[in-house]
Amino acid sequence: MKKLRCFLLTLALVGAASLAPAQQNGGNGITDRFFPALGRLLTDDQRQSLRDLMVSQRDQLQPLERQIRTSRQALLNQITSGQFDENQARQYAEQSAKAESELTLIFAKALSQMQPPLTAQQIRQLKNFQPGRLQDFDQGGGDEPQSHMKLPPPLPRDTNDLPVVQ
């Protein structure tokens, strides 16, 4: 039970921290919240268009973000109260998830209306995104290895396709 409480507390705190980037108006905060790679892929025009679309939806975003914070805080209070009620905790978690899904739909709609729209290459890069610290996007045609992955030139080989010993 103690491990469960610790896990749920950590989950609630991480969830609350994830709201911070969405409230930023500059940088890649909004795009990073929904698609971590998107902020690095967009052109300046696309980024500005998406930002304008999201700002125009601010009256819908703020109550949803408030609802997420409130339900996560209530869940945290439920966890730490010493009187854990699974049904009540489930209700708070569902409230948070519902508001989060509404936020995601608003962002998806704005992304679909962004001008200029995503190019075929941007879409391919988004679909192939693998999160990680060393993640880098393919800037070329895709067949050439990235510069940090280039292998040394092949060794000379004999007629049996074995390396020549010198």
DSSP file (Angstrom, degrees, kcal/mol; ACC not computed):
  #  RESIDUE AA STRUCTURE BP1 BP2  ACC     N-H-->O    O-->H-N    N-H-->O    O-->H-N    TCO  KAPPA ALPHA  PHI   PSI    X-CA   Y-CA   Z-CA
    1    1 A M     >        0   0    0      0, 0.0     4,-2.3     0, 0.0     5,-0.2   0.000 360.0 360.0 360.0 -38.9    0.0    0.0    0.0
    2    2 A K  H  >  +     0   0    0      1,-0.2     4,-2.3     2,-0.2     5,-0.1   0.890 360.0  50.2 -65.7 -38.7    2.9    2.3    0.8
    3    3 A K  H  > S+     0   0    0      2,-0.2     4,-2.6     1,-0.2    -1,-0.2   0.894 109.3  52.1 -65.2 -39.6    4.5    1.7   -2.6
    4    4 A L  H  > S+     0   0    0      2,-0.2     4,-2.8     1,-0.2     5,-0.2   0.924 110.1  48.1 -62.3 -45.0    1.2    2.4   -4.3
    5    5 A R  H  X S+     0   0    0     -4,-2.3     4,-2.6     1,-0.2    -1,-0.2   0.922 112.0  49.3 -61.7 -43.9    0.8    5.7   -2.5
    6    6 A C  H  X S+     0   0    0     -4,-2.3     4,-2.4     2,-0.2    -2,-0.2   0.917 112.5  48.3 -61.8 -43.6    4.4    6.7   -3.4
    7    7 A F  H  X S+     0   0    0     -4,-2.6     4,-2.7     2,-0.2    -2,-0.2   0.933 113.3  46.4 -62.4 -47.0    3.8    5.7   -7.0
    8    8 A L  H  X S+     0   0    0     -4,-2.8     4,-2.5     2,-0.2    -2,-0.2   0.865 111.2  52.6 -66.1 -35.7    0.6    7.7   -7.2
    9    9 A L  H  X S+     0   0    0     -4,-2.6     4,-2.4    -5,-0.2    -1,-0.2   0.935 111.2  46.5 -63.4 -45.5    2.2   10.7   -5.5
   10   10 A T  H  X S+     0   0    0     -4,-2.4     4,-2.7     1,-0.2     5,-0.2   0.920 112.1  51.4 -61.7 -43.8    5.0   10.7   -8.0
   11   11 A L  H  X S+     0   0    0     -4,-2.7     4,-2.4     1,-0.2    -2,-0.2   0.913 110.8  47.9 -59.7 -44.1    2.5   10.3  -10.9
   12   12 A A  H  X S+     0   0    0     -4,-2.5     4,-2.2     2,-0.2    -1,-0.2   0.903 112.9  47.9 -65.3 -41.3    0.5   13.3   -9.6
   13   13 A L  H  X S+     0   0    0     -4,-2.4     4,-2.2     2,-0.2    -2,-0.2   0.911 112.6  48.0 -67.3 -41.7    3.6   15.5   -9.2
   14   14 A V  H  X S+     0   0    0     -4,-2.7     4,-1.7     2,-0.2    -2,-0.2   0.907 111.6  51.3 -64.1 -41.0    4.9   14.6  -12.6
   15   15 A G  H  X S+     0   0    0     -4,-2.4     4,-0.6    -5,-0.2    -2,-0.2   0.900 109.7  49.2 -62.5 -41.1    1.5   15.3  -14.1
   16   16 A A  H >X S+     0   0    0     -4,-2.2     3,-0.9     1,-0.2     4,-0.5   0.885 109.8  51.9 -65.8 -37.7    1.3   18.7  -12.4
   17   17 A A  H >< S+     0   0    0     -4,-2.2     3,-0.9     1,-0.2    -1,-0.2   0.820 100.5  62.9 -67.9 -29.5    4.8   19.5  -13.7
   18   18 A S  H 3X S+     0   0    0     -4,-1.7     4,-0.6     1,-0.2    -1,-0.2   0.692  92.8  65.2 -70.6 -15.8    3.8   18.6  -17.2
   19   19 A L  H <X S+     0   0    0     -3,-0.9     4,-0.9    -4,-0.6     3,-0.4   0.796  85.1  74.6 -73.4 -26.9    1.2   21.4  -17.2
   20   20 A A  H X< S+     0   0    0     -3,-0.9     3,-1.2    -4,-0.5     4,-0.4   0.902  93.0  49.1 -56.8 -48.3    3.9   24.1  -16.9
   21   21 A P  H >4 S+     0   0    0      0, 0.0     3,-1.2     0, 0.0    -1,-0.2   0.846 105.6  59.1 -62.5 -30.5    5.1   23.9  -20.6
   22   22 A A  H 3< S+     0   0    0     -4,-0.6    -2,-0.2    -3,-0.4     8,-0.1   0.730 100.3  56.9 -70.2 -19.5    1.6   24.1  -21.9
   23   23 A Q  T << S+     0   0    0     -3,-1.2    -1,-0.3    -4,-0.9     2,-0.2   0.504  85.5 100.8 -91.0  -3.3    1.1   27.4  -20.2
   24   24 A Q    <   -     0   0    0     -3,-1.2     6,-0.2    -4,-0.4     3,-0.0  -0.547  53.2-164.6 -79.4 145.6    4.1   29.1  -21.9
   25   25 A N  S    S+     0   0    0     -2,-0.2     2,-0.2     4,-0.1    -1,-0.1   0.635  71.9  55.3-100.0 -19.3    3.4   31.3  -24.8
   26   26 A G  S >  S+     0   0    0      2,-0.0     3,-1.0     4,-0.0     4,-0.2  -0.534  95.3  17.4-106.7 175.2    6.9   31.4  -26.2
   27   27 A G  T 3  S-     0   0    0      1,-0.2     3,-0.2    -2,-0.2     4,-0.2  -0.260 111.3 -51.0  66.6-150.9    9.3   28.6  -27.2
   28   28 A N  T 3> S+     0   0    0      1,-0.1     4,-3.0     2,-0.1     5,-0.3   0.065  92.6 122.1-109.9  22.1    8.1   25.2  -27.9
   29   29 A G  H <> S+     0   0    0     -3,-1.0     4,-1.4     1,-0.2    -1,-0.1   0.899  76.3  42.4 -56.1 -49.1    6.1   24.6  -24.7
   30   30 A I  H  > S+     0   0    0     -6,-0.2     4,-1.0    -4,-0.2     3,-0.2   0.937 118.5  44.2 -66.7 -46.4    2.7   24.0  -26.3
   31   31 A T  H  > S+     0   0    0      1,-0.2     4,-2.8     2,-0.2     3,-0.4   0.884 110.2  55.7 -68.0 -36.9    4.1   21.7  -29.1
   32   32 A D  H  < S+     0   0    0     -4,-3.0    -1,-0.2     1,-0.2    -2,-0.2   0.811 100.8  60.1 -65.4 -28.9    6.4   19.8  -26.7
   33   33 A R  H  < S+     0   0    0     -4,-1.4    -1,-0.2    -5,-0.3    -2,-0.2   0.892 119.7  24.0 -66.1 -38.4    3.4   18.9  -24.5
   34   34 A F  H  < S+     0   0    0     -4,-1.0    -2,-0.2    -3,-0.4    -3,-0.1   0.871 140.4  13.5 -97.1 -44.4    1.6   17.1  -27.2
   35   35 A F    >X  -     0   0    0     -4,-2.8     3,-1.4    -5,-0.2     4,-0.6  -0.889  65.1-158.1-135.8 102.8    4.3   16.0  -29.6
   36   36 A P  T 34 S+     0   0    0      0, 0.0     4,-0.3     0, 0.0     3,-0.3   0.791  92.6  46.7 -54.6 -31.5    7.9   16.3  -28.3
   37   37 A A  T >> S+     0   0    0      1,-0.2     3,-0.9     2,-0.1     4,-0.9   0.690  91.8  81.5 -84.1 -18.4    9.4   16.4  -31.7
   38   38 A L  H X> S+     0   0    0     -3,-1.4     4,-1.9    -7,-0.3     3,-0.9   0.863  83.3  58.7 -61.7 -40.1    7.0   18.9  -33.3
   39   39 A G  H 3< S+     0   0    0     -4,-0.6    -1,-0.3     1,-0.3    -2,-0.1   0.822 108.4  46.5 -60.0 -31.5    8.7   22.1  -31.9
   40   40 A R  H <4 S+     0   0    0     -3,-0.9    -1,-0.3    -4,-0.3    -2,-0.2   0.657 113.2  50.1 -84.3 -15.8   12.0   21.2  -33.6
   41   41 A L  H << S+     0   0    0     -4,-0.9    -2,-0.2    -3,-0.9    -1,-0.2   0.768  87.9  94.4 -92.7 -28.3   10.3   20.4  -36.9
   42   42 A L     <  -     0   0    0     -4,-1.9     2,-0.1     1,-0.1    76,-0.0  -0.320  69.5-129.3 -72.3 145.7    8.1   23.4  -37.5
   43   43 A T     >  -     0   0    0     73,-0.1     4,-2.7     1,-0.1     5,-0.2  -0.378  34.0-101.4 -78.1 169.3    9.2   26.4  -39.5
   44   44 A D  H  > S+     0   0    0      1,-0.2     4,-2.4     2,-0.2     5,-0.2   0.895 124.0  50.4 -61.1 -40.1    8.9   29.8  -38.0
   45   45 A D  H  > S+     0   0    0      2,-0.2     4,-2.4     1,-0.2    70,-0.2   0.918 112.4  46.3 -64.9 -43.4    5.7   30.5  -40.0
   46   46 A Q  H  > S+     0   0    0      2,-0.2     4,-2.8     1,-0.2     5,-0.2   0.917 112.2  50.9 -64.4 -42.8    4.1   27.2  -38.9
   47   47 A R  H  X S+     0   0    0     -4,-2.7     4,-2.4     1,-0.2    -2,-0.2   0.913 112.1  46.6 -61.8 -43.4    5.1   27.9  -35.3
   48   48 A Q  H  X S+     0   0    0     -4,-2.4     4,-2.6     2,-0.2    -1,-0.2   0.905 112.3  50.4 -66.2 -41.5    3.6   31.3  -35.4
   49   49 A S  H  X S+     0   0    0     -4,-2.4     4,-2.3    66,-0.3    -2,-0.2   0.927 112.6  46.3 -62.0 -45.3    0.4   30.1  -37.1
   50   50 A L  H  X S+     0   0    0     -4,-2.8     4,-2.4     2,-0.2    -2,-0.2   0.902 112.0  51.2 -64.4 -40.9    0.0   27.3  -34.5
   51   51 A R  H  X S+     0   0    0     -4,-2.4     4,-2.5    -5,-0.2    -2,-0.2   0.922 110.3  49.2 -62.2 -43.8    0.7   29.7  -31.6
   52   52 A D  H  X S+     0   0    0     -4,-2.6     4,-2.0     1,-0.2    -2,-0.2   0.912 111.2  49.5 -62.3 -42.8   -2.0   32.1  -33.0
   53   53 A L  H  X S+     0   0    0     -4,-2.3     4,-0.6     1,-0.2    -1,-0.2   0.902 112.6  47.1 -63.1 -40.9   -4.5   29.3  -33.3
   54   54 A M  H >< S+     0   0    0     -4,-2.4     3,-0.8     1,-0.2    -2,-0.2   0.885 109.9  52.7 -70.0 -37.6   -3.8   28.1  -29.7
   55   55 A V  H >< S+     0   0    0     -4,-2.5     3,-1.7     1,-0.2     4,-0.2   0.879 104.1  57.1 -64.4 -36.5   -4.1   31.7  -28.4
   56   56 A S  H 3< S+     0   0    0     -4,-2.0     3,-0.3     1,-0.3    -1,-0.2   0.710 106.9  50.0 -66.7 -18.0   -7.4   32.1  -30.0
   57   57 A Q  T XX S+     0   0    0     -3,-0.8     4,-2.0    -4,-0.6     3,-1.9   0.271  76.1 112.8 -99.3   9.6   -8.6   29.0  -28.1
   58   58 A R  H <>  +     0   0    0     -3,-1.7     4,-2.4     1,-0.3    -1,-0.2   0.822  68.7  61.3 -54.7 -36.0   -7.4   30.4  -24.7
   59   59 A D  H 34 S+     0   0    0     -3,-0.3    -1,-0.3    -4,-0.2    -2,-0.1   0.773 112.2  39.1 -65.8 -23.5  -10.9   30.7  -23.4
   60   60 A Q  H <> S+     0   0    0     -3,-1.9     4,-1.1     2,-0.1    -2,-0.2   0.783 114.6  53.9 -89.1 -32.4  -11.3   26.9  -23.7
   61   61 A L  H  X S+     0   0    0     -4,-2.0     4,-2.7    -7,-0.2     5,-0.2   0.913 100.3  57.5 -70.7 -44.7   -7.8   26.0  -22.6
   62   62 A Q  H  X S+     0   0    0     -4,-2.4     4,-2.4     1,-0.2     5,-0.2   0.901 106.4  46.6 -60.9 -45.7   -7.7   27.8  -19.3
   63   63 A P  H  > S+     0   0    0      0, 0.0     4,-2.4     0, 0.0    -1,-0.2   0.889 113.7  50.3 -63.8 -35.4  -10.7   26.1  -17.7
   64   64 A L  H  X S+     0   0    0     -4,-1.1     4,-2.3     2,-0.2    -2,-0.2   0.920 111.3  47.3 -67.1 -42.9   -9.4   22.7  -18.9
   65   65 A E  H  X S+     0   0    0     -4,-2.7     4,-2.4     2,-0.2    -1,-0.2   0.891 112.5  50.4 -64.6 -38.2   -6.0   23.3  -17.4
   66   66 A R  H  X S+     0   0    0     -4,-2.4     4,-2.7    -5,-0.2    -2,-0.2   0.905 109.7  50.9 -63.6 -41.6   -7.6   24.5  -14.2
   67   67 A Q  H  X S+     0   0    0     -4,-2.4     4,-2.7     2,-0.2     5,-0.2   0.893 109.8  49.9 -64.0 -40.4   -9.7   21.4  -14.1
   68   68 A I  H  X S+     0   0    0     -4,-2.3     4,-2.4     2,-0.2     5,-0.2   0.948 112.8  46.4 -63.2 -48.3   -6.6   19.2  -14.6
   69   69 A R  H  X S+     0   0    0     -4,-2.4     4,-2.3     1,-0.2    -2,-0.2   0.922 114.3  48.1 -60.1 -44.0   -4.8   20.9  -11.8
   70   70 A T  H  X S+     0   0    0     -4,-2.7     4,-2.5     1,-0.2    -2,-0.2   0.928 113.6  45.3 -64.3 -46.4   -7.8   20.7   -9.5
   71   71 A S  H  X S+     0   0    0     -4,-2.7     4,-2.1     1,-0.2    -1,-0.2   0.871 114.2  49.0 -68.9 -35.2   -8.4   17.1  -10.1
   72   72 A R  H  X S+     0   0    0     -4,-2.4     4,-2.4    -5,-0.2    -1,-0.2   0.879 111.6  49.5 -70.2 -36.6   -4.8   16.1   -9.7
   73   73 A Q  H  X S+     0   0    0     -4,-2.3     4,-2.6    -5,-0.2    -2,-0.2   0.910 111.4  49.4 -66.3 -41.1   -4.5   18.1   -6.5
   74   74 A A  H  X S+     0   0    0     -4,-2.5     4,-2.3     2,-0.2    -2,-0.2   0.890 110.7  50.5 -64.1 -38.6   -7.6   16.4   -5.2
   75   75 A L  H  X S+     0   0    0     -4,-2.1     4,-2.3     2,-0.2    -2,-0.2   0.919 110.1  49.7 -64.0 -43.4   -6.1   13.0   -6.2
   76   76 A L  H  X S+     0   0    0     -4,-2.4     4,-2.3     1,-0.2    -2,-0.2   0.915 110.9  49.4 -61.4 -43.0   -2.9   13.9   -4.4
   77   77 A N  H  X S+     0   0    0     -4,-2.6     4,-0.9     1,-0.2    -1,-0.2   0.885 110.2  51.6 -62.7 -37.9   -4.9   14.9   -1.3
   78   78 A Q  H  < S+     0   0    0     -4,-2.3     3,-0.4     1,-0.2     4,-0.3   0.903 110.9  47.9 -64.6 -41.0   -6.8   11.6   -1.5
   79   79 A I  H >< S+     0   0    0     -4,-2.3     3,-0.6     1,-0.2    -2,-0.2   0.904 117.6  40.0 -66.4 -42.4   -3.6    9.7   -1.7
   80   80 A T  H 3< S+     0   0    0     -4,-2.3    -1,-0.2     1,-0.2    -2,-0.2   0.468  92.1  86.9 -90.4  -1.3   -1.9   11.4    1.3
   81   81 A S  T 3< S-     0   0    0     -4,-0.9    -1,-0.2    -3,-0.4    -2,-0.1   0.719  91.4-127.3 -73.0 -19.8   -5.0   11.7    3.5
   82   82 A G  S <  S+     0   0    0     -3,-0.6     2,-0.2    -4,-0.3    -1,-0.1   0.361  94.4  85.3  86.6  -7.0   -4.5    8.2    5.1
   83   83 A Q        -     0   0    0     -5,-0.3     2,-0.2     2,-0.0    -3,-0.1  -0.565  69.1-168.6-123.1  64.5   -8.0    7.3    4.2
   84   84 A F        -     0   0    0     -2,-0.2     2,-0.5    -5,-0.2    -5,-0.1  -0.362   7.1-171.5 -65.0 125.9   -7.5    6.1    0.6
   85   85 A D     >  -     0   0    0     -2,-0.2     4,-2.6     1,-0.1     5,-0.2  -0.957   9.9-161.1-119.1 109.4  -10.8    5.6   -1.3
   86   86 A E  H  > S+     0   0    0     -2,-0.5     4,-2.7     1,-0.2     5,-0.2   0.877  90.1  52.7 -61.5 -39.5  -10.2    3.9   -4.6
   87   87 A N  H  > S+     0   0    0      2,-0.2     4,-2.0     1,-0.2    -1,-0.2   0.915 111.8  45.6 -63.4 -42.5  -13.5    5.0   -6.1
   88   88 A Q  H  > S+     0   0    0      2,-0.2     4,-2.2     1,-0.2    -2,-0.2   0.918 113.5  49.5 -65.9 -43.3  -12.9    8.7   -5.2
   89   89 A A  H  X S+     0   0    0     -4,-2.6     4,-2.5     1,-0.2    -2,-0.2   0.902 109.9  51.8 -62.3 -41.0   -9.3    8.5   -6.6
   90   90 A R  H  X S+     0   0    0     -4,-2.7     4,-2.5    -5,-0.2    -1,-0.2   0.895 107.8  52.6 -61.9 -40.1  -10.6    6.9   -9.8
   91   91 A Q  H  X S+     0   0    0     -4,-2.0     4,-2.1     2,-0.2    -2,-0.2   0.921 110.5  46.7 -63.3 -43.9  -13.1    9.7  -10.2
   92   92 A Y  H  X S+     0   0    0     -4,-2.2     4,-2.2     2,-0.2    -2,-0.2   0.908 112.4  50.5 -64.2 -41.6  -10.4   12.3   -9.8
   93   93 A A  H  X S+     0   0    0     -4,-2.5     4,-2.4     1,-0.2    -2,-0.2   0.894 110.5  49.5 -64.0 -39.7   -8.2   10.5  -12.3
   94   94 A E  H  X S+     0   0    0     -4,-2.5     4,-2.4     2,-0.2    -1,-0.2   0.873 108.8  52.6 -67.6 -37.2  -11.0   10.3  -14.8
   95   95 A Q  H  X S+     0   0    0     -4,-2.1     4,-2.1     2,-0.2    -2,-0.2   0.925 111.7  46.4 -62.4 -44.0  -11.7   14.0  -14.5
   96   96 A S  H  X S+     0   0    0     -4,-2.2     4,-2.4     1,-0.2    -2,-0.2   0.921 112.9  49.2 -63.7 -44.5   -8.1   14.7  -15.2
   97   97 A A  H  X S+     0   0    0     -4,-2.4     4,-2.4     1,-0.2    -2,-0.2   0.884 109.6  51.9 -64.8 -38.8   -8.0   12.3  -18.1
   98   98 A K  H  X S+     0   0    0     -4,-2.4     4,-1.8     2,-0.2    -1,-0.2   0.926 112.1  45.3 -64.8 -44.0  -11.2   13.8  -19.7
   99   99 A A  H  X S+     0   0    0     -4,-2.1     4,-2.2     1,-0.2    -2,-0.2   0.897 112.2  52.7 -65.9 -39.5   -9.8   17.4  -19.5
  100  100 A E  H  X S+     0   0    0     -4,-2.4     4,-2.2     1,-0.2    -2,-0.2   0.895 108.2  50.6 -63.1 -39.8   -6.5   16.2  -20.9
  101  101 A S  H  X S+     0   0    0     -4,-2.4     4,-2.1     2,-0.2    -1,-0.2   0.879 108.8  51.7 -67.1 -36.1   -8.2   14.5  -23.8
  102  102 A E  H  X S+     0   0    0     -4,-1.8     4,-2.1     2,-0.2    -2,-0.2   0.914 109.6  49.8 -64.6 -42.2  -10.2   17.8  -24.5
  103  103 A L  H  X S+     0   0    0     -4,-2.2     4,-2.3     1,-0.2    -2,-0.2   0.915 109.6  51.6 -60.3 -42.8   -6.9   19.7  -24.5
  104  104 A T  H  X S+     0   0    0     -4,-2.2     4,-2.7     1,-0.2    -2,-0.2   0.898 109.0  50.2 -62.8 -41.1   -5.4   17.2  -26.9
  105  105 A L  H  X S+     0   0    0     -4,-2.1     4,-2.4     2,-0.2    -1,-0.2   0.890 108.8  51.7 -65.7 -39.0   -8.3   17.5  -29.3
  106  106 A I  H  X S+     0   0    0     -4,-2.1     4,-2.2     2,-0.2    -2,-0.2   0.924 112.7  46.1 -61.9 -43.3   -8.1   21.3  -29.3
  107  107 A F  H  X S+     0   0    0     -4,-2.3     4,-2.8     2,-0.2    -2,-0.2   0.918 111.1  51.8 -65.6 -42.8   -4.4   21.1  -30.1
  108  108 A A  H  X S+     0   0    0     -4,-2.7     4,-2.0     1,-0.2    -2,-0.2   0.896 110.2  49.1 -61.7 -40.1   -5.0   18.5  -32.9
  109  109 A K  H  X S+     0   0    0     -4,-2.4     4,-1.1     2,-0.2    -1,-0.2   0.923 112.0  48.1 -64.8 -43.8   -7.6   20.7  -34.5
  110  110 A A  H  X S+     0   0    0     -4,-2.2     4,-0.7     1,-0.2     3,-0.4   0.903 110.2  52.4 -63.4 -40.3   -5.3   23.7  -34.4
  111  111 A L  H >< S+     0   0    0     -4,-2.8     3,-0.6     1,-0.2     7,-0.2   0.873 107.6  51.7 -63.8 -36.6   -2.5   21.6  -35.8
  112  112 A S  H 3< S+     0   0    0     -4,-2.0    -1,-0.2     1,-0.2    -2,-0.2   0.745 113.2  45.3 -71.9 -21.6   -4.7   20.5  -38.7
  113  113 A Q  H 3< S+     0   0    0     -4,-1.1    -1,-0.2    -3,-0.4    -2,-0.2   0.472  85.3 124.4 -97.7  -4.3   -5.6   24.2  -39.4
  114  114 A M    <<  -     0   0    0     -4,-0.7   -68,-0.1    -3,-0.6     4,-0.1  -0.241  61.3-112.2 -60.5 142.1   -2.0   25.4  -39.2
  115  115 A Q  S    S+     0   0    0    -70,-0.2   -66,-0.3     1,-0.2   -65,-0.1  -0.989 100.3  28.9-124.7 134.5   -0.6   27.3  -42.2
  116  116 A P  S    S-     0   0    0      0, 0.0    -1,-0.2     0, 0.0   -73,-0.1   0.669 101.2-131.8 -68.1 152.4    1.5   26.3  -44.0
  117  117 A P        -     0   0    0      0, 0.0    -2,-0.1     0, 0.0    -5,-0.1  -0.151  35.1 -75.0 -68.3 167.5    0.5   22.7  -43.3
  118  118 A L        -     0   0    0     -7,-0.2     2,-0.1    -4,-0.1   -76,-0.0  -0.350  50.6-126.7 -61.1 139.5    3.1   20.1  -42.4
  119  119 A T     >  -     0   0    0     -3,-0.1     4,-2.3     1,-0.1     5,-0.2  -0.355  24.9-104.6 -80.1 168.1    5.1   18.9  -45.4
  120  120 A A  H  > S+     0   0    0      1,-0.2     4,-2.3     2,-0.2     5,-0.1   0.883 123.3  51.5 -61.3 -38.2    5.5   15.2  -46.3
  121  121 A Q  H  > S+     0   0    0      2,-0.2     4,-2.6     1,-0.2    -1,-0.2   0.909 108.6  50.2 -66.8 -41.4    9.0   15.2  -44.9
  122  122 A Q  H  > S+     0   0    0      2,-0.2     4,-2.3     1,-0.2    -2,-0.2   0.905 111.3  49.2 -62.5 -40.8    7.8   16.7  -41.6
  123  123 A I  H  X S+     0   0    0     -4,-2.3     4,-2.4     2,-0.2    -2,-0.2   0.920 111.0  49.7 -64.2 -43.7    5.1   14.1  -41.3
  124  124 A R  H  X S+     0   0    0     -4,-2.3     4,-1.8     1,-0.2    -2,-0.2   0.919 111.3  49.1 -60.9 -43.9    7.5   11.3  -42.0
  125  125 A Q  H  < S+     0   0    0     -4,-2.6     4,-0.3     1,-0.2    -1,-0.2   0.882 110.8  50.2 -65.5 -37.9    9.9   12.6  -39.4
  126  126 A L  H >< S+     0   0    0     -4,-2.3     3,-1.0     1,-0.2    -1,-0.2   0.921 111.2  48.4 -64.2 -43.0    7.1   12.9  -36.8
  127  127 A K  H 3< S+     0   0    0     -4,-2.4    -1,-0.2     1,-0.2    -2,-0.2   0.819 114.7  45.6 -67.4 -29.9    6.0    9.3  -37.5
  128  128 A N  T 3< S+     0   0    0     -4,-1.8    -1,-0.2    -5,-0.2    -2,-0.2   0.362  83.0 131.3 -93.7   4.9    9.6    8.1  -37.2
  129  129 A F    <   -     0   0    0     -3,-1.0    -3,-0.1    -4,-0.3     8,-0.0  -0.377  35.6-170.8 -65.4 130.4   10.4   10.0  -34.0
  130  130 A Q        -     0   0    0     -2,-0.1    -2,-0.1     2,-0.1    -1,-0.0  -0.974  25.1-126.8-118.7 112.4   11.9    7.9  -31.3
  131  131 A P        +     0   0    0      0, 0.0     2,-0.3     0, 0.0     3,-0.1  -0.293  53.7 119.4 -62.6 142.3   12.1    9.9  -28.0
  132  132 A G  S >  S-     0   0    0      1,-0.1     3,-1.3     3,-0.1    -2,-0.1  -0.875  71.5 -97.6 169.6 160.8   15.6   10.0  -26.5
  133  133 A R  T 3  S+     0   0    0     -2,-0.3    -1,-0.1     1,-0.3     0, 0.0   0.845 121.1  42.7 -63.7 -36.1   18.3   12.3  -25.4
  134  134 A L  T 3  S+     0   0    0     -3,-0.1    -1,-0.3     2,-0.1     2,-0.0   0.204  81.2 142.9 -98.5  16.0   20.3   11.9  -28.6
  135  135 A Q    <   +     0   0    0     -3,-1.3     2,-0.3    -5,-0.0    -3,-0.1  -0.329  21.9 172.6 -60.1 131.8   17.4   12.1  -30.9
  136  136 A D        -     0   0    0     -2,-0.0     2,-0.3     0, 0.0    -2,-0.1  -0.982  27.9-119.9-139.1 150.5   18.3   13.9  -34.1
  137  137 A F        -     0   0    0     -2,-0.3     2,-0.4   -97,-0.1   -12,-0.0  -0.693  28.5-108.9 -95.7 145.7   16.2   14.4  -37.3
  138  138 A D        -     0   0    0     -2,-0.3   -13,-0.1     1,-0.2    -1,-0.1  -0.567  32.9-179.1 -68.8 121.0   17.3   13.2  -40.7
  139  139 A Q        +     0   0    0     -2,-0.4    -1,-0.2     3,-0.0     2,-0.0   0.600  62.2  51.8 -96.9 -14.7   18.2   16.3  -42.7
  140  140 A G  S    S-     0   0    0      4,-0.2    -2,-0.0     2,-0.0     6,-0.0   0.047 113.1 -60.3-102.7-149.6   19.1   14.4  -45.9
  141  141 A G        -     0   0    0      1,-0.1    -3,-0.0    -2,-0.0     0, 0.0   0.648  68.2-116.8 -75.6 -16.7   17.5   11.9  -48.1
  142  142 A G  S    S+     0   0    0      2,-0.2     4,-0.1     3,-0.0    -1,-0.1   0.144  98.3  81.2 104.7 -21.0   17.3    9.3  -45.4
  143  143 A D  S    S+     0   0    0      2,-0.1     0, 0.0     0, 0.0     0, 0.0   0.774  74.2  81.0 -89.5 -27.3   19.6    6.6  -46.9
  144  144 A E  S    S-     0   0    0      1,-0.1    -2,-0.2     6,-0.0    -4,-0.2  -0.628  86.8-116.6 -80.7 131.8   22.9    8.1  -45.9
  145  145 A P        -     0   0    0      0, 0.0     5,-0.1     0, 0.0    -1,-0.1  -0.294  38.0 -94.4 -64.5 154.0   23.9    7.4  -42.3
  146  146 A Q    >   -     0   0    0      1,-0.1     3,-2.3     3,-0.1     4,-0.4  -0.298  39.5-105.5 -66.0 156.6   24.2   10.4  -39.9
  147  147 A S  G >  S+     0   0    0      1,-0.3     3,-1.0     2,-0.2    -1,-0.1   0.821 120.0  53.3 -58.2 -35.3   27.7   11.9  -39.6
  148  148 A H  G 3  S+     0   0    0      1,-0.2    -1,-0.3     0, 0.0    -2,-0.1   0.553 109.5  51.2 -77.5  -4.3   28.3   10.4  -36.1
  149  149 A M  G <  S+     0   0    0     -3,-2.3    -1,-0.2     2,-0.1    -2,-0.2   0.341  77.0 127.3-111.3   4.6   27.4    7.0  -37.4
  150  150 A K    <   -     0   0    0     -3,-1.0    -3,-0.0    -4,-0.4    -6,-0.0  -0.400  52.4-136.7 -68.1 137.8   29.7    6.8  -40.5
  151  151 A L        -     0   0    0      1,-0.1    -1,-0.1    -2,-0.1    -2,-0.1  -0.530  24.7 -96.8 -89.0 157.8   31.9    3.7  -40.6
  152  152 A P        -     0   0    0      0, 0.0    -1,-0.1     0, 0.0     3,-0.1  -0.290  57.6 -79.0 -67.0 162.5   35.6    3.7  -41.5
  153  153 A P        -     0   0    0      0, 0.0     0, 0.0     0, 0.0     0, 0.0  -0.287  60.0 -93.3 -61.4 149.7   36.4    2.9  -45.1
  154  154 A P        -     0   0    0      0, 0.0     3,-0.1     0, 0.0     0, 0.0  -0.295  40.3-111.4 -66.0 148.0   36.3   -0.9  -45.9
  155  155 A L        -     0   0    0      1,-0.1     2,-0.1    -3,-0.1     0, 0.0  -0.438  39.9 -93.6 -73.8 151.7   39.5   -2.8  -45.6
  156  156 A P        -     0   0    0      0, 0.0     8,-2.5     0, 0.0     2,-0.3  -0.404  46.9-154.0 -63.5 144.3   41.1   -4.2  -48.8
  157  157 A R  B     -A  163   0A   0      6,-0.3     2,-0.0    -3,-0.1     0, 0.0  -0.887   6.1-130.5-124.4 152.7   39.9   -7.8  -49.4
  158  158 A D    >   -     0   0    0      4,-2.7     3,-1.8    -2,-0.3     6,-0.1  -0.154  46.7 -80.7 -88.2-170.9   41.4  -10.8  -51.3
  159  159 A T  T 3  S+     0   0    0      1,-0.3    -1,-0.1     2,-0.1    -2,-0.0   0.704 131.1  55.3 -68.0 -19.8   39.8  -13.0  -53.9
  160  160 A N  T 3  S-     0   0    0      2,-0.1    -1,-0.3     3,-0.0    -2,-0.0   0.253 119.4-110.3 -93.9  11.6   38.1  -15.0  -51.1
  161  161 A D  S <  S+     0   0    0     -3,-1.8    -2,-0.1     1,-0.3    -4,-0.0   0.814  75.6 134.9  62.7  33.8   36.5  -11.8  -49.7
  162  162 A L        -     0   0    0      1,-0.0    -4,-2.7     3,-0.0    -1,-0.3  -0.846  65.9 -93.8-106.8 148.7   38.8  -12.0  -46.6
  163  163 A P  B     -A  157   0A   0      0, 0.0     2,-0.4     0, 0.0    -6,-0.3  -0.339  42.6-114.7 -60.3 139.6   40.6   -8.9  -45.2
  164  164 A V        -     0   0    0     -8,-2.5     2,-0.5    -6,-0.1    -7,-0.0  -0.637  25.1-138.5 -77.2 126.9   44.1   -8.6  -46.6
  165  165 A V              0   0    0     -2,-0.4    -1,-0.0     1,-0.1    -3,-0.0  -0.749 360.0 360.0 -86.9 128.7   46.7   -9.1  -43.8
  166  166 A Q              0   0    0     -2,-0.5    -1,-0.1     0, 0.0    -2,-0.0   0.410 360.0 360.0-112.0 360.0   49.6   -6.6  -44.1
